Amino acid sequence: MAIAHFHYPKLAMGPILYYWSQDTIFKFYDQLAQTPIDIIYLGETVCSKRKLLRTTDWLALANELKSSGKTIVLSTMALLEADSELQTLKRLCENNDFTVEVNDMAALQFLAGKPFIAGLGINIYNNRTLTYLSQLGLQRWILPVELSHNTLEMLHQARPAGVETEVFVYGRLPLAYSARCFTARAHNLPKDDCQYRCLDYPDGLLLSSQEKQPFLVLNGIQTQSAHYCNLLTALPTLIDMKIDVLRISPHSQHSEQVIDIFYQSLRQPNHIESYEQKLRRLTPLGNCNGYWYGKEGMINYTTRI
């Protein structure tokens, strides 16, 4: 199906969800600046103990990437547990240079009506929530990963004027957060003395079932899917819906190739099948898209919708 004279959705790179070294992070964003990605989300959203980059470092990196022509968004923590985390949140929200992605409702009191983006940490399940948040300054929202294309279509059509819609299209699904650190627990360590074991797992700690099947990934206090969400074959539908932004989640390998595959697929939808084969080769543990079809999230449906 050829799509002509159409404004393609923008491509976004979500915040890094894992604990990477400072050199790895800087190298990642240096390479990202050379890709056709449109929007880059920056910041720590999972654990405040991951301090190899501090707030000043993230802000400096944001300014550097902005000079490369990218739109930069500052992402906030999804589960706040200490006053120091509130202070970091306050500092991010009070910046006057970059839009903030809110992952905890506590941020709204610091934003004081400034435009913001509702991230995956904010549960938006109906148009009443969209309307309420738009009155507080909502600029864009992202569909919760467990919702289907039917819910997306309903909420997207009912969204208030001026509010954009974003969809998570690739990466391990962020499923849940807990006050406990699962990675530390896996090493028989208390959370307060975790010894930063997350650094040993650049894409999270794989958890398999008793049948040795990949099931979940432990990422500190966050639980993710073992399989990679892959909505590449849904691109024609997302384009037809006029979705504004498609989010790719960072991983330690192949991010540039993933970006290129989505970029080329948007412009050559007749070749999506061949691009899909390339994308599957980058995820040996397998893909999943069940939530998109209103099914079990961990399955991979082959029917296009």
N, C-alpha and C positions, 0 to 999 in steps of 0.2 A: 504494500500500500504506500504510494508516494504521498508525502505531505509537503505541500508547497505553500509559500507565502504565509508561513505560520511562525509565531513567536515561540521558540523552543523553551521548555522549562530550564531554569538555571541549575547548574550543578554545584552542590555544596559538599565540603569535607567537614564532617562533624568533629567535635573535640576528641582528642586522644583519650581513650578510656583506660589505658594501661599505664603502668609505671615504667617509663623508659629513662635511660640516662640522658643527661643534658646534651651531650654530643649527638646522641641519636635523634633527639627532638629537633635540634638545630639543623641537622643534615636533612631530616624529613621535610622540614618547611622550606629549606633552600631548594630542594627538588620540586616541592609542591608549587612554588612560585613560577616554575617553568611550564606548568601544565595548564590546560584550558579550564581549570576549575574556576568558578565565579565567586564563590563565597567560602570563607574559611572561618570555622569556629575555633576559638582558642581558650584554653584554661583547664583547670582541674575540676572535674565534676564528681569524682568518686570518693577520694580520701584526702583529707587535709594533711596527713602525714607525708604525702608525696610532695616534698618541698625542694626538689632539685632546681625547679624554677619557681621563683617567688613572684608576687604580684607585679613588682617593678620589671621583672624579666619578661613576663607575659605582655605587659604594656609596651615595652621596648620592641618586642617581636611583632606586636600588632602594628606599630608604626612602620617598621621595616617592610612588612608584607603589604601594607597599604600603599607604599610607594611603588610596588610592583603592579599596581592596578587592581588588586583584589579587594572585595568587600569583606571587612573584618567584623566579626561578632565576638564579644567576650562572654564565655559561658560560665555559669555559676554552679556551686555545689548542689547536689540533689538531696542530701540528708545532712542537716546541720545539727551538731551536738555540743558545740562549745561557743563561748563568747568570742574567742579568737576567730572562729569561722564567721560569726556575724560581722565582725569588724572587717574582715576581708571582703565579705559580701557587700558591705556598705561602701567600701572604697571602689569596688568595681561599678556599683550602681551610680555612684556620684561622678564617674568620669564623664567628660563632655565631648569625647572624641569618637566613641564607638557605641553602637547599639548593644544591649545586654540580652543574652538568652537566659531566661529565668527557669531554674529547675527546682525552686522551692518558693512557696508563696510568700515567705518572709521577705523576699526581695522587693515586693510591691510597695512596702512601706518606705523603702529607701529610694525608689524610683520617682515617687511623687508625681505621677502623671506623665513621665517621659515615655516615649515609644519603647516597646520591648518585644521580644520574641518568646513565646511559650515553648520550652523545650520538652524533651521526653519525660522529664521529671514531673510535669504538670499533666494531670489526667483530665483530658477534655473529651467527654463522651456525648455531649448534646449541644444544641445550638444556644440554649440558655446560658451555658458556661461561656461560649464564644461571645455572646452579646455582652455579658457582664464584664469579661476581660477587655473587650474592645472599648468599653467606657473608661477603663483604667489606662488605656494606651496600647493595647495589643496591636502589633504590626503584622505578625505572622505566627502561625501555630503549626505544630507537626502532629500528624495522626499518631495516636498511641499504637505501638507495633502489634498489639493483639487484636486490633479491629480490622474489619473486612473492607473490600472495595465498595460494598453496598453502603456501609456506614460512611465511608469517605465521601461518596457521591452525595449523600444526603446532607452531611455537614458542610461540604464545600459549597453546595448550592445555597444553603441557608446562612452562610457566614455574612457578617455585617460588611457593608461597603468599605473598601480600602484595606481589608484584612487578607493577607496572602496565606496560601496553604502549602505545606511542605510534607513530603513523604519519605520515609526511610526505605531506601531501595536496595542497599547492599551492606552486608557486614553481620557480625554476630549480634543477635538481638539482645539488648539490655532488658532483662525480664523483671528483676526485683532488687531491692536494697534491704539491708539489715543492719542493726546496730552492731552485730558481731562481724568479725573478720574471718571469713571462711578459709582464706589462704593461710593465715596464721594457725588456725585450728588444725588444718591438714598437716602442719608440722609440729603439732603439740605445743604451740606457743601462745601466750596470752596476747590479746590485741594490743595492749600497751607496751609490749616488748616483742613486736612482730619481726624484728630484725630486718624489716623491709624485704621480706621474701618475695613480694610481688615483682621485684626487679629480676627474679629468676625466670619469670614467665611473661615474655613480651606480648603474648596473645592470650594470656590467662592460663589457668591450670585445668586441664581436661579431666572431666569426671565421666567415667563409663559405667554402664549398667553391669549387673552380674553376668549378663550374656556377652560382655565385652563390646557393647555397642556404644559409640559416643552419645552422651546424653546432655550434659550441661558443662559449662565452663565457670570456674570460680575465679573471680577477679576482685580480691579483697572483700569488701562488704557488698559487692555487686555479684549477682548471678546472671549468666548469659546463656544463650543457646550454644550448643556445640557446633551445630550446622550453621552455615552462613545464609542469612536471608538473601534471596536473589529474585528481584522483580524485573529483570531485564525484559522478559517476554511481555510484561504488562505495560511497556512504554507506550505502545499505540493508544491504549486505554487512558493512560495518564495524560497523554497529549490531548486526546479528545476531550477529557475533563477540564483541560486548561489549568492543570496543576502548575503552580508557580516555581517550586523548587524541589529538586530530588537530592536526598542526602545519602552520601557514601560514608561509611564509618572507617576510620583509619585502622590498619593492621600493619604488622611489622614487615610484611612482604607484599609486593605486587600492587601497591596502591596506585602507582602511576599507570600501570597496565589496565587496572580496573577503570580508572578515570577515562582513559582513551577508549576503552570498549563502550562505555556508556555514551561518551561524546560522539563517537562514530555511529553508534546505533540510533541515536536521536536524529541524525542526518541521513541515515541510510536504513530506514525501517524494513525495507525489503530483504535486508541481509541479517536480520536479528538472529535467525537460527544459527548462522555460522559464528556470529559473535557470542551467542549463548554457549556454544561448544568450547570456545576459547576461555570463557569465564569459568566454566565448570572445571576445566583443567587446572585452574588456579586454586581450587578449593577441594583437595583430595578427600576431606572428611564428608563432603556432600553439601548440598544446598537444601533450603527449606522455603516454602512459601504458603504453607497451609492457612495461616491467619488471613491472608489476602482473600482466600476463597471461603472463609468462614468455617474452616476445618481445623483439625489439630495442627498446632503451629509447627511441629517438627517434621511434617511430611512435605514431600515435594510433588506438587500437582503439575501435571503436564498440560492440562487443558488451558488454553489462553482465555483470559477475561480482561 
